[in-house]
């Protein structure tokens, strides 16, 4: 009886035979490396760390890059790690991975599931999980670096490896750039990253030219009032009523002030006010997430929110509200030319049927900041769930666990086989010897 080989053993051979551009990682290399990569992945998955706390994660990643031959510098912008792999004259390609995990209690039931709990910024005990796939991203980049270090005869130039902290807080890229990332290590000619996609089958990748992810702003609004007895509202100024009016009023900004063809979102995710049934408090706090693509729409949304909040307070004869904006992340715009070039590489490597145009997302990603710093960037999506598993969810009328879910986990071998192959092939194309 013929033994059935796993998907990761077949994919690289198919890529190798199909590619007229450059040799993708050979079947024997991927097959030999996969057990080691899976072990690295399981380590990262079982030992997650929250944003701004990625000390051990950064140390392990630095150790892996050093072992592959890269020059490594730690503590760039916090726990950021930078590696450089030089190989003669040529362009510089930046490859980026994120390091941090989320405050989520894992419920996957995996043998190597995270058991980590820590204290958050408020002193509360929280579980920690790589629910957004950053463990995949790190392992993938280890595989890419190992492959390119072992195949120097196929390329010429330099790799700038960036292990970035605090992506989930939208702060890591900014911290590394402000710490002189490009001044200290050189400005790359292009920057490439990937992100796992829980709704895309393993073995496939998705791409989007132009705007791919949104501006993200967090807005805190405190409506102020005058407290008193709930039985005598005429002696008070009720901040809860102000907040209720504001929630409704905010919805008209998108529906009536923003051009219908311009994507925009205002979501009130949290509202807190009062302490007891018969007490009218003196303040009510709202937390909003605001999404857009263009800077003009971004400014229009934030101006409109402030204007509406002040108008509600004025109508109630209340003091002006307290408004603060934080955790801003600019929209991600994939460079058109770089995207077209890499799509061609991916199609040659995987086959056209496995390279899909993706919808734009209103999610945020601070990889965008490297593009805002003047570097052509391209982030693509990596299928992470076996197609049969996705089909089964559909048959059951269920939605597959999304990123940030306590139940999300990737089918790691085909996911890594596709990620390492596509990213390495992209580098080989850009750094091809004359």
Secondary structure as UniProt FT lines:
FT   HELIX           7..18
FT   HELIX           27..46
FT   TURN            51..52
FT   HELIX           55..67
FT   TURN            68..69
FT   STRAND          71..76
FT   TURN            77..79
FT   STRAND          80..87
FT   STRAND          92..98
FT   STRAND          101..102
FT   TURN            111..112
FT   STRAND          117..119
FT   TURN            121..122
FT   STRAND          125..127
FT   TURN            131..132
FT   HELIX           134..150
FT   HELIX           152..154
FT   STRAND          157..164
FT   TURN            167..170
FT   HELIX           172..178
FT   TURN            179..180
FT   HELIX           181..185
FT   STRAND          190..201
FT   TURN            202..203
FT   STRAND          205..207
FT   STRAND          210..213
FT   STRAND          215..224
FT   STRAND          228..229
FT   TURN            230..231
FT   HELIX           233..235
FT   HELIX           239..256
FT   TURN            260..261
FT   STRAND          264..273
FT   TURN            277..278
FT   STRAND          279..280
FT   STRAND          283..292
FT   HELIX           295..315
FT   TURN            316..317
FT   STRAND          322..329
FT   STRAND          332..334
FT   HELIX           336..350
FT   HELIX           352..354
FT   STRAND          355..357
FT   TURN            366..367
FT   HELIX           368..372
FT   TURN            373..374
FT   STRAND          376..385
FT   HELIX           387..395
FT   TURN            396..397
FT   TURN            403..404
FT   TURN            406..407
FT   HELIX           412..430
//
